Amino acid sequence: MPDAPIFVIEDDPSECVEQANTSVLPAWKVLIVDDDPEVHEATILACGSFEFEHRPLNLLSAYSGTEARTVLQDHPDVALLLLDVVMETSQAGLELVKYVRTTLNNQIIRIILRTGQPGEAPELDVIRDYDINDYRLKIDLTRQRLLTTVITTLRSYRDLVTLDATNKELDTLYSQQIVANQKIERQQQELIAQNQALTIAKQQAVKANQAKSVFLGNMSHELRTPLNAVLGYTQLLAREPQLQAFTKELETINRCGKHLLVLINDVLDLSRIDSGQVVLNIDTFSFHELLKTLKDIWTTKAQHKGLDYQLEWGSDLPPLCAHG
């Protein structure tokens, strides 16, 4: 027994139809799925000029469950599905509901079942077992009731689309926040690694400085011991009458030894500077005596090479200089 055609009563359009408005917003897509052409004609006649929130309806048609699947694949943004139950099979409409919710995973589209054979799909069973949004008998759907149902259903679809867009935006922000947190975590790990490297480098520098101080201390001791012996023996030799002819040379040896002792002290001062323990003491010395010592040293070397060496300085050269 074929479905009874939809029964549309001509109500006053002013009660439920909004006036046509020029709008740039896209139309609401409504898919009519029914094997009876008269149902399509009646639905188009009832809703063809209707607008909701200044957006018209774009009425799409399919005459079987199989054809409806193709239309839904081509138009994933269908807002409302006006679906017959009995078409190519007695369960074609219900099978299409499962296809939409499960295969297409479309939970936003609103589905209204319209049937002329309620015995094939009892209302309570269908509402309980299938994810639909409304169940209507074709005979009960006047034009005004149909438009009222369309309005409430489109309003629900609009809210779901807004909620879905908000959720997607939140998901995007959440993903961006995760990426930002991961970046901050990587930067923190890099800072920790750098601090650890600096700590290790500092420890190594401290150990190296300690090793250097120990080395310089030992070196100073090893140099001072023979140098003190040289200075002591030169002083003893200078007192011997038989060596009076070598007084000048002995004095040179003594001055050179003292100069080496000063150099050793300077090296120790450098180590103290590194450790922050140096104390600056200002003292004076005879610049002329220093030049004479250098002359004596270099003259001996020059004579060994057969060279004549002379050292002269101006009369304005200060006799004393300060050093720290």
TORDO-927106 format. One record per residue: residue number from 1; residue in one letter; x, y, z of N, C-alpha, C in turn. Coordinates in pm, whole numbers, padded with zeros to 5 digits, m for minus. Atoms other than C-alpha are relative to their C-alpha. Layout:
! TORDO-927106
NUM  a  X  Y  Z  X  Y  Z  X  Y  Z
...
! end
This chain:
! TORDO-927106
1  m  00085  m00119  00000  00000  00000  00000  00088  00123  00000
2  p  m00085  m00118  00008  00163  00329  m00106  m00033  00100  00109
3  d  00024  m00105  m00100  00206  00618  00136  m00105  00096  m00049
4  a  00097  m00103  00035  m00077  00866  00145  00073  00130  m00023
5  p  m00069  m00126  00027  00027  01200  m00004  m00016  00097  00115
6  i  00008  m00101  m00105  00100  01486  00225  m00123  00086  m00022
7  f  00123  m00079  00008  m00212  01683  00304  00031  00139  00049
8  v  m00037  m00136  m00033  m00139  02055  00296  m00122  00088  m00008
9  i  00111  m00094  m00003  m00397  02308  00401  00057  00138  m00019
10  e  m00048  m00134  00027  m00353  02660  00270  m00035  00091  00117
11  d  00020  m00092  m00111  m00313  02865  00589  00038  00140  m00044
12  d  m00036  m00138  00028  m00264  03240  00603  00151  00011  00001
13  p  m00147  m00006  00004  00096  03290  00487  00058  00100  00097
14  s  m00053  m00104  m00087  00132  03599  00705  00024  m00051  00141
15  e  m00013  00050  m00135  00109  03383  01019  00136  m00063  00026
16  c  m00122  00074  m00026  00427  03184  00968  00106  00017  m00107
17  v  m00097  m00018  00108  00604  03297  00650  00060  00138  00009
18  e  m00068  m00128  m00004  00864  03569  00669  00005  00057  m00141
19  q  m00007  m00066  00129  00877  03824  00390  00136  m00024  m00063
20  a  m00125  00023  00073  01136  03764  00123  00094  00118  00016
21  n  m00101  m00103  m00016  01457  03958  00179  00122  m00037  m00082
22  t  m00124  00023  00071  01765  04000  m00030  00110  m00024  00100
23  s  m00098  00039  m00101  02039  03823  00161  00120  m00064  m00067
24  v  m00121  00062  00052  02398  03722  00101  00031  m00129  00074
25  l  m00023  00123  m00074  02371  03438  00352  m00043  m00119  m00084
26  p  00038  00117  00080  02358  03087  00204  m00136  m00053  00042
27  a  00132  00057  m00029  02024  02910  00182  00014  m00122  00090
28  w  00007  00124  m00080  01924  02638  00426  m00029  m00115  m00096
29  k  00024  00114  00088  01953  02305  00245  m00091  m00101  00070
30  v  00097  00096  m00051  01653  02079  00298  m00015  m00110  m00103
31  l  00009  00114  00091  01652  01731  00145  m00132  m00073  00023
32  i  00126  00072  m00004  01313  01577  00066  00025  m00139  m00058
33  v  m00021  00138  00044  01338  01197  00046  m00134  m00073  00007
34  d  00130  00067  00007  01016  01033  m00072  m00017  m00056  m00141
35  d  00019  00059  00133  00917  00798  m00355  m00125  00049  m00069
36  d  00124  m00054  00059  00593  00990  m00419  00026  00142  m00050
37  p  m00024  m00135  00054  00636  01290  m00655  m00096  00104  00056
38  e  00097  m00096  m00052  00322  01450  m00511  00046  00058  00135
39  v  m00053  m00048  m00128  00490  01474  m00172  00104  00108  m00023
40  h  m00100  m00102  00035  00779  01663  m00330  m00069  00129  m00043
41  e  00069  m00119  00051  00540  01897  m00510  m00069  00075  00112
42  a  00070  m00066  m00110  00334  01964  m00198  00097  00069  00095
43  t  m00098  m00059  m00091  00642  02027  00016  00062  00125  m00061
44  i  m00058  m00117  00067  00792  02263  m00241  m00102  00113  m00003
45  l  00105  m00102  00002  00460  02445  m00269  m00015  00065  00137
46  a  00018  m00053  m00136  00437  02482  00110  00119  00081  00048
47  c  m00121  m00062  m00056  00799  02586  00173  00083  00079  m00100
48  g  m00085  m00058  00104  00927  02725  m00155  00037  00145  00022
49  s  m00027  m00142  m00019  00899  03094  m00060  00034  00035  00145
50  f  m00023  m00023  m00143  00976  03051  00310  00146  00038  00027
51  e  m00134  m00038  m00046  01274  03217  00479  00006  m00011  00151
52  f  m00025  00005  m00143  01422  03160  00820  00128  00079  00028
53  e  m00111  m00090  m00032  01646  03430  00965  00059  00060  m00128
54  h  m00036  m00068  00125  01651  03600  00625  00081  m00088  m00094
55  r  m00067  00095  00090  01784  03288  00455  m00106  m00091  m00060
56  p  00101  00084  00065  01572  03102  00197  00033  m00149  00016
57  l  m00021  00144  m00001  01535  02726  00168  00045  m00046  m00138
58  n  m00043  00065  00124  01720  02528  m00097  m00050  m00144  00009
59  l  00066  00130  m00011  01493  02226  m00147  00060  m00097  m00100
60  l  m00058  00106  00082  01672  01916  m00275  m00093  m00121  00004
61  s  00091  00113  00008  01489  01602  m00385  00074  m00129  m00028
62  a  m00048  00136  00027  01564  01230  m00374  m00122  m00091  00012
63  y  00119  00084  00007  01311  00955  m00461  00024  m00142  00052
64  s  m00030  00129  m00061  01481  00664  m00285  00111  00019  00103
65  g  m00108  m00007  m00098  01714  00590  00001  00136  m00001  m00068
66  t  m00126  00008  00073  01991  00504  m00246  00035  00134  m00063
67  e  m00024  m00131  00061  01951  00832  m00433  00033  00104  00107
68  a  m00026  m00097  m00109  01947  01021  m00102  00144  m00009  00048
69  r  m00140  00013  m00043  02289  00879  m00011  00093  00079  m00092
70  t  m00082  m00075  00096  02437  01028  m00328  m00013  00150  00024
71  v  00022  m00144  m00024  02278  01367  m00258  00071  00044  00128
72  l  m00064  m00037  m00127  02407  01367  00101  00152  00004  m00014
73  q  m00144  m00005  00024  02759  01287  m00019  00040  00126  m00075
74  d  m00029  m00122  00077  02742  01578  m00264  m00029  00126  00080
75  h  00040  m00117  m00080  02584  01811  m00006  00010  m00035  00149
76  p  m00016  00036  m00143  02731  01738  00340  m00056  00106  00094
77  d  00052  m00106  m00085  02588  02069  00467  m00152  00007  00000
78  v  00146  00003  m00008  02223  01962  00440  m00040  00020  00146
79  a  00042  m00031  m00136  02047  02105  00744  m00114  m00088  00048
80  l  00122  00070  m00040  01719  01915  00741  m00030  m00110  m00100
81  l  00036  00114  00083  01618  01573  00611  m00146  m00036  00029
82  l  00141  00039  m00010  01243  01524  00549  m00010  m00138  m00064
83  l  m00025  00137  00045  01245  01146  00524  m00124  m00088  00014
84  d  00104  00102  00000  00984  00891  00426  00060  m00131  00051
85  v  m00048  00128  m00051  01009  00544  00580  m00004  m00108  m00108
86  v  00018  00106  00099  00869  00311  00312  00026  00058  m00138
87  m  m00030  m00042  00138  01031  00359  m00028  00033  m00124  m00082
88  e  m00033  00120  00076  01224  00098  m00230  m00013  m00126  00084
89  t  00028  00110  m00094  01196  m00122  00081  m00082  00059  00115
90  s  00082  m00047  m00113  00979  m00106  00391  00084  00067  00108
91  q  m00089  m00058  m00099  01285  00001  00597  00102  00096  m00062
92  a  m00099  m00082  00070  01463  00221  00342  00030  00129  00075
93  g  m00023  m00124  m00073  01412  00539  00545  00080  m00021  00127
94  l  m00072  00028  m00124  01532  00384  00870  00145  m00040  m00029
95  e  m00137  00035  00038  01834  00237  00695  00080  00124  m00036
96  l  m00068  m00125  00033  01913  00585  00565  00039  00075  00127
97  v  m00033  m00064  m00127  01902  00717  00923  00129  m00059  00056
98  k  m00122  00064  m00048  02165  00461  01027  00121  00041  m00084
99  y  m00110  m00039  00090  02375  00550  00722  00051  00140  00034
100  v  m00038  m00139  m00030  02370  00921  00810  00074  00008  00132
101  r  m00058  m00013  m00133  02448  00879  01178  00128  m00082  00018
102  t  m00113  00090  m00023  02695  00590  01155  00106  00011  m00108
103  t  m00097  m00001  00110  02859  00580  00811  00053  00140  m00026
104  l  m00043  m00138  00023  02864  00955  00746  00042  00069  00129
105  n  m00031  m00057  m00131  02902  01023  01120  m00047  00146  00009
106  n  00058  m00134  m00001  02680  01327  01076  m00103  00007  00112
107  q  00089  m00013  m00115  02528  01411  01411  m00072  00134  00004
108  i  00058  m00135  m00003  02430  01767  01321  m00128  00009  m00082
109  i  00118  m00008  00086  02179  01716  01039  m00124  m00041  00078
110  r  00126  00030  m00067  01821  01718  01168  m00084  m00091  m00090
111  i  00076  00100  00076  01604  01424  01061  m00144  m00005  00052
112  i  00143  00011  m00032  01224  01431  01054  m00059  m00112  m00085
113  l  00068  00109  00071  01042  01109  00964  m00144  00041  m00028
114  r  00140  m00022  00040  00718  01158  00770  m00050  m00131  m00062
115  t  00050  00128  00051  00519  00845  00714  m00150  00002  m00016
116  g  00145  00020  00020  00180  00755  00574  m00041  m00138  00044
117  q  00027  00136  m00043  00208  00399  00703  00063  m00022  00138
118  p  m00060  00011  m00132  00275  00418  01078  00014  m00144  00047
119  g  m00014  00139  m00041  00224  00044  01108  00134  m00059  m00039
120  e  m00131  00049  00042  00552  m00012  00921  00112  00050  00092
121  a  m00102  m00058  m00089  00740  00210  01167  m00070  00063  00120
122  p  00069  m00053  m00119  00566  00248  01506  00081  00113  00064
123  e  m00066  m00122  m00047  00643  00588  01652  00089  m00025  00121
124  l  m00077  00022  m00122  00760  00472  01995  00127  m00079  m00029
125  d  m00117  00082  00032  00992  00208  01852  00104  00081  m00078
126  v  m00093  m00079  00082  01143  00447  01597  00071  00106  00084
127  i  m00058  m00104  m00085  01197  00727  01849  00103  m00061  00096
128  r  m00088  00065  m00097  01360  00481  02091  00126  m00056  m00067
129  d  m00110  00075  00062  01580  00292  01843  00080  00080  m00102
130  y  m00070  m00074  00107  01680  00558  01589  00020  00146  00043
131  d  m00036  m00137  m00037  01850  00895  01629  m00066  00097  m00096
132  i  00073  m00098  00081  01582  01114  01474  m00045  00113  00090
133  n  00035  m00119  m00077  01455  01453  01580  m00150  00026  00008
134  d  00145  m00015  m00006  01084  01429  01505  m00065  m00111  m00082
135  y  00077  00105  00068  00818  01184  01390  m00137  00058  m00029
136  r  00126  m00062  00041  00517  01307  01189  m00075  m00093  m00095
137  l  00086  00065  00099  00223  01151  01012  m00031  00100  m00110
138  k  00022  m00092  00113  00178  01296  00667  m00139  00063  00005
139  i  00136  m00049  m00001  m00192  01333  00715  m00020  00114  00098
140  d  00013  m00104  m00103  m00136  01556  01020  00078  00127  m00034
141  l  m00087  m00113  00029  00109  01793  00852  m00071  00103  m00088
142  t  00050  m00113  00075  m00071  02109  00751  00118  00089  m00039
143  r  m00109  m00089  00042  00133  02383  00589  00059  00072  00120
144  q  m00050  m00073  m00116  00154  02577  00913  00079  m00091  00092
145  r  m00073  00092  m00086  00256  02272  01114  00135  m00039  m00062
146  l  m00125  00034  00068  00513  02181  00851  00103  00112  00018
147  l  m00094  m00112  m00012  00665  02531  00859  00044  00020  00144
148  t  m00039  m00010  m00141  00658  02539  01238  00107  m00104  00033
149  t  m00100  00105  m00021  00846  02209  01240  00133  00037  m00064
150  v  m00123  m00042  00069  01097  02344  00987  00072  00107  00080
151  i  m00062  m00110  m00076  01154  02658  01197  00072  m00055  00123
152  t  m00063  00053  m00122  01220  02470  01522  00119  m00089  m00032
153  t  m00110  00090  00036  01437  02216  01344  00121  00078  m00050
154  l  m00111  m00082  00049  01647  02478  01161  00065  00078  00114
155  r  m00058  m00069  m00114  01689  02669  01483  00092  m00094  00079
156  s  m00085  00099  m00068  01824  02354  01646  00127  m00026  m00079
157  y  m00119  00023  00086  02054  02293  01349  00097  00118  00009
158  r  m00085  m00119  m00011  02182  02652  01367  00080  m00001  00129
159  d  m00069  00001  m00129  02266  02617  01735  00108  m00109  00004
160  l  m00099  00108  00004  02444  02286  01675  00121  00037  m00084
161  v  m00111  m00044  00086  02651  02434  01391  00086  00101  00075
162  t  m00075  m00099  m00077  02747  02727  01613  00082  m00068  00110
163  l  m00071  00073  m00106  02837  02490  01897  00116  m00079  m00058
164  d  m00107  00078  00063  03037  02269  01661  00116  00090  m00040
165  a  m00106  m00094  00039  03227  02571  01525  00077  00048  00122
166  t  m00066  m00043  m00124  03295  02687  01880  00092  m00109  00054
167  n  m00082  00112  m00048  03420  02342  01978  00127  m00016  m00085
168  k  m00117  00011  00087  03649  02331  01674  00099  00112  00029
169  e  m00088  m00112  m00033  03782  02675  01760  00072  m00025  00132
170  l  m00061  00033  m00129  03841  02562  02117  00106  m00109  m00017
171  d  m00098  00106  00026  04015  02249  01988  00126  00058  m00063
172  t  m00115  m00064  00065  04236  02467  01768  00082  00077  00103
173  l  m00070  m00076  m00103  04318  02697  02060  00071  m00093  00097
174  y  m00061  00097  m00092  04383  02396  02280  00125  m00061  m00062
175  s  m00116  00056  00070  04615  02247  02018  00114  00101  m00004
176  q  m00102  m00105  00002  04796  02579  01984  00063  00016  00137
177  q  m00052  m00013  m00135  04828  02597  02362  00094  m00115  00034
178  i  m00087  00116  m00022  04972  02246  02370  00134  00021  m00067
179  v  m00125  m00025  00073  05226  02342  02104  00083  00106  00073
180  a  m00072  m00105  m00073  05313  02660  02297  00061  m00055  00129
181  n  m00053  00059  m00124  05350  02462  02621  00120  m00091  m00028
182  q  m00112  00087  00037  05571  02209  02446  00124  00082  m00034
183  k  m00111  m00088  00033  05785  02493  02310  00064  00056  00127
184  i  m00051  m00053  m00127  05814  02646  02658  00075  m00108  00076
185  e  m00066  00111  m00070  05901  02305  02801  00137  m00029  m00061
186  r  m00129  00021  00066  06173  02258  02538  00099  00109  00037
187  q  m00087  m00111  m00036  06311  02604  02615  00050  m00016  00144
188  q  m00041  00021  m00139  06311  02523  02987  00105  m00110  00010
189  q  m00097  00109  00000  06493  02197  02921  00136  00047  m00054
190  e  m00124  m00054  00055  06748  02383  02707  00070  00088  00103
191  l  m00060  m00084  m00104  06799  02638  02986  00062  m00084  00112
192  i  m00054  00088  m00104  06844  02359  03239  00131  m00062  m00047
193  a  m00122  00060  00055  07098  02192  03010  00114  00102  m00005
194  q  m00102  m00105  00003  07281  02524  02962  00053  00030  00139
195  n  m00044  m00026  m00138  07286  02587  03337  00088  m00113  00051
196  q  m00083  00113  m00042  07421  02238  03396  00138  00007  m00065
197  a  m00129  m00012  00069  07689  02294  03132  00084  00111  00061
198  l  m00073  m00110  m00063  07781  02629  03290  00052  m00041  00138
199  t  m00044  00046  m00133  07796  02468  03634  00123  m00090  m00012
200  i  m00114  00090  00021  08026  02195  03504  00124  00078  m00042
201  a  m00114  m00081  00045  08243  02452  03324  00060  00080  00115
202  k  m00049  m00075  m00115  08263  02661  03641  00081  m00088  00093
203  q  m00072  00092  m00088  08364  02360  03846  00136  m00036  m00059
204  q  m00127  00032  00066  08629  02269  03590  00097  00118  00008
205  a  m00086  m00119  m00008  08757  02628  03589  00058  00016  00140
206  v  m00049  m00010  m00139  08779  02627  03968  00111  m00101  00024
207  k  m00103  00103  m00017  08971  02299  03962  00128  00037  m00074
208  a  m00118  m00039  00077  09202  02429  03689  00076  00114  00069
209  n  m00064  m00111  m00069  09266  02749  03883  00072  m00048  00126
210  q  m00065  00056  m00118  09339  02550  04197  00128  m00074  m00038
211  a  m00118  00073  00046  09577  02327  04002  00111  00096  m00040
212  k  m00100  m00100  00039  09749  02635  03860  00065  00063  00122
213  s  m00056  m00061  m00121  09786  02788  04204  00098  m00095  00068
214  v  m00091  00099  m00060  09936  02465  04335  00130  m00008  m00080
215  f  m00119  00007  00086  10172  02450  04037  00091  00121  00021
216  l  m00082  m00120  m00017  10285  02811  04077  00066  00003  00137
217  g  m00060  00004  m00133  10335  02763  04448  00120  m00095  00005
218  n  m00111  00095  00004  10550  02455  04390  00117  00053  m00082
219  m  m00103  m00054  00088  10733  02624  04106  00077  00111  00070
220  s  m00065  m00109  m00073  10805  02928  04322  00099  m00056  00102
221  h  m00088  00061  m00099  10947  02708  04591  00124  m00059  m00065
222  e  m00112  00064  00068  11163  02513  04347  00098  00102  m00059
223  l  m00087  m00103  00057  11295  02835  04188  00070  00082  00109
224  r  m00059  m00083  m00106  11350  03026  04510  00120  m00071  00067
225  t  m00106  00072  m00073  11565  02752  04667  00137  00013  m00068
226  p  m00133  m00018  00063  11847  02751  04406  00036  00147  m00018
227  l  m00029  m00142  00020  11812  03126  04349  00055  00062  00128
228  n  m00053  m00050  m00128  11863  03201  04717  00144  m00046  00021
229  a  m00138  00050  m00011  12174  02984  04703  00094  00084  m00086
230  v  m00083  m00083  00089  12306  03185  04405  00026  00135  00063
231  l  m00015  m00133  m00061  12238  03516  04582  00091  m00007  00123
232  g  m00084  00013  m00121  12398  03392  04905  00146  m00017  m00034
233  y  m00140  00022  00036  12714  03268  04737  00064  00122  m00066
234  t  m00057  m00122  00061  12754  03588  04531  00035  00100  00109
235  q  m00033  m00091  m00111  12740  03787  04855  00126  m00045  00075
236  l  m00121  00053  m00067  13002  03559  05013  00124  00024  m00087
237  l  m00114  m00019  00090  13226  03578  04706  00042  00146  m00006
238  a  m00033  m00142  00008  13202  03956  04702  00086  00045  00119
239  r  m00077  m00036  m00118  13364  03960  05050  00145  m00055  m00006
240  e  m00133  00058  00010  13667  03758  04941  00097  00099  m00066
241  p  m00096  m00098  00057  13978  03982  04886  00057  m00048  m00134
242  q  m00059  00049  00122  14108  03753  04614  m00092  00023  m00122
243  l  00096  m00017  00111  13793  03821  04406  m00040  00144  m00020
244  q  00035  m00141  00014  13797  04199  04426  m00004  00042  m00146
245  a  m00001  m00037  00143  13878  04210  04054  m00132  m00033  m00068
246  f  00129  00040  00061  13536  04048  03987  m00120  00059  00073
247  t  00110  m00063  m00075  13333  04277  04206  m00115  00041  m00090
248  k  00104  m00047  00093  13148  04425  03910  m00084  m00117  m00049
249  e  00073  00115  00051  13057  04082  03775  m00088  m00062  00108
250  l  00078  00056  m00110  12945  03959  04116  m00124  00085  00030
251  e  00116  m00089  m00020  12724  04264  04157  m00105  m00023  m00108
252  t  00094  00027  00109  12570  04190  03816  m00077  m00129  00026
253  i  00067  00127  m00032  12500  03831  03918  m00104  00020  00109
254  n  00091  m00025  m00113  12345  03955  04241  m00125  00075  m00046
255  r  00116  m00075  00049  12126  04209  04062  m00090  m00087  m00087
256  c  00080  00088  00087  12013  03949  03805  m00079  m00099  00085
257  g  00072  00092  m00088  11929  03707  04083  m00117  00066  00068
258  k  00111  m00073  m00062  11724  03970  04261  m00111  00029  m00100
259  h  00099  m00026  00104  11557  04052  03934  m00085  m00125  m00026
260  l  00074  00124  00016  11463  03687  03888  m00095  m00023  00117
261  l  00085  00016  m00117  11328  03686  04242  m00125  00087  m00011
262  v  00115  m00090  00022  11109  03985  04156  m00095  m00061  m00101
263  l  00085  00063  00101  10983  03800  03846  m00082  m00114  00058
264  i  00072  00109  m00066  10894  03498  04057  m00115  00055  00083
265  n  00106  m00063  m00080  10699  03724  04293  m00112  00054  m00088
266  d  00102  m00050  00093  10523  03881  03994  m00090  m00113  m00050
267  v  00081  00115  00045  10414  03538  03871  m00098  m00041  00109
268  l  00090  00033  m00109  10273  03463  04215  m00111  00104  00015
269  d  00102  m00106  m00005  10094  03799  04209  m00107  m00024  m00105
270  l  00099  00029  00105  09929  03698  03882  m00098  m00107  00045
271  s  00090  00104  m00051  09791  03385  04045  m00093  00056  00107
272  r  00085  m00061  m00103  09664  03595  04334  m00108  00088  m00064
273  i  00099  m00082  00073  09494  03829  04086  m00115  m00089  m00047
274  d  00104  00092  00047  09307  03530  03936  m00092  m00043  00113
275  s  00080  00046  m00114  09191  03423  04280  m00062  00115  00078
276  g  00057  m00117  m00068  09100  03780  04385  00063  00030  00133
277  q  m00066  m00019  m00128  09355  03786  04668  00120  00094  m00008
278  v  m00117  m00083  00017  09610  04029  04530  m00014  00130  00080
279  v  m00006  m00129  m00070  09712  04334  04734  00103  00086  m00072
280  l  m00087  m00088  00078  09860  04625  04541  00083  00087  00096
281  n  m00093  m00081  m00079  10168  04781  04703  00085  00084  m00095
282  i  m00074  m00093  00086  10321  05088  04539  00139  00021  00062
283  d  m00138  m00017  m00047  10702  05112  04565  00079  00070  m00109
284  t  m00087  m00067  00097  10985  05297  04394  00126  m00082  m00023
285  f  m00126  00068  00030  11294  05165  04224  00085  00093  m00086
286  s  m00094  m00082  00077  11601  05312  04056  m00002  m00045  m00145
287  f  00005  00032  00142  11544  05322  03686  00141  m00005  m00059
288  h  m00139  m00001  00050  11912  05404  03624  00070  m00132  00034
289  e  m00060  00127  m00040  12020  05096  03820  m00051  m00114  m00087
290  l  00057  00104  00086  11781  04883  03614  00066  00002  m00137
291  l  m00063  m00010  00131  11931  05016  03293  00146  m00049  00005
292  k  m00138  00046  m00015  12282  04952  03421  00006  m00153  00005
293  t  00004  00146  m00008  12190  04593  03506  m00023  m00060  m00138
294  l  00027  00050  00135  12047  04541  03160  00123  00018  m00088
295  k  m00119  m00024  00080  12361  04696  03010  00106  m00107  00029
296  d  m00100  00102  m00036  12584  04457  03202  m00037  m00136  m00060
297  i  00041  00130  00054  12376  04157  03092  00020  m00003  m00151
298  w  m00008  00001  00147  12356  04255  02727  00144  00019  m00051
299  t  m00139  m00020  00043  12722  04367  02712  00074  m00132  m00005
300  t  m00063  00132  m00001  12837  04019  02808  m00042  m00082  m00121
301  k  00048  00074  00116  12620  03863  02539  00056  00058  m00129
302  a  m00053  m00065  00120  12738  04118  02283  00147  m00034  m00020
303  q  m00143  00032  00011  13104  04052  02361  00021  m00143  m00049
304  h  m00012  00138  00047  13053  03679  02310  m00020  m00010  m00150
305  k  00024  00001  00145  12933  03761  01960  00090  00099  m00075
306  g  m00091  m00094  00065  13211  04013  01893  m00063  00133  m00034
307  l  00070  m00126  00027  12978  04312  01909  00035  00103  00107
308  d  m00022  m00110  m00093  13031  04652  02069  m00137  00053  00041
309  y  00132  m00040  m00049  12734  04746  02285  00012  00120  00091
310  q  00002  m00120  m00082  12667  05094  02431  m00145  00033  00033
311  l  00134  m00040  m00044  12364  05212  02628  00007  00143  00051
312  e  00002  m00141  m00040  12288  05583  02663  m00144  00041  00027
313  w  00134  m00055  m00024  11990  05772  02808  00009  00149  00023
314  g  00004  m00146  m00008  11887  06134  02815  00012  00050  00143
315  s  m00017  m00060  m00132  11954  06371  03099  m00133  00022  00073
316  d  00131  m00023  m00062  11581  06417  03157  m00065  m00129  00047
317  l  00056  00126  m00046  11528  06048  03238  m00003  00000  00153
318  p  00011  m00003  m00147  11397  06032  03601  00080  m00114  00062
319  p  m00079  00104  m00065  11623  05836  03836  m00083  m00103  00070
320  l  00086  00090  m00075  11334  05681  04026  m00133  m00016  m00072
321  c  00134  00027  00057  11009  05517  03905  m00079  m00080  00103
322  a  00090  00073  m00091  10710  05371  04082  m00051  m00126  m00070
323  h  00060  00122  00055  10581  05018  04037  m00081  m00063  00110
324  g  00087  00067  m00096  10316  04806  04199  00021  m00150  m00005
! end
